């Protein structure tokens, strides 16, 4: 969105990879959209995994996997499905956030 003149971002991924999102935002503010797009592509699998279910289900699961103690979800939300948890774990492993699953 910043390449289309947005001045910042609201990022779900920023809860999991804040340093990457800060770097990407600064690159955009410096008009280095090529470098920012490389980061976006590098983390696309993880970002997609954070949207396999309704927010905040996957991001809270990711935070809990990282030991951030995000706690349980409140109704009407429920825990992430086993299938999507596998997808999330794999994406987190491939980006180096978790040991290989």
C-alpha positions, 0 to 999 in steps of 0.5 A: 500500500505504501507504494501507492502513497499510503503513509504507513501500515497496520500489520498483523505480521508486525506482532510476529516479525516487528523488526522486518515490518519496521525495516520494510516500512522504512525502506518504503519511506525512503522510496526503496520499493525494490528492497521492500518488495524483496522483503515482502516476497521473502515473508509472503508464506508467513503473512499468508499463513497468518490469514488462514483463519479469521484474525486474530486466531492465527496470530495468537497461535503464532505468538503462543508458539513463540512463547509470547503467552497471548492466551486463549481466544474468547467466544465466538472465536475458537482455536486454530484448526490442526491443518492451519496450525501445520501451515503456520508452523511450516511457514514459521519454520521456513522463516527461521522463527521456529525450529523445523517441524 
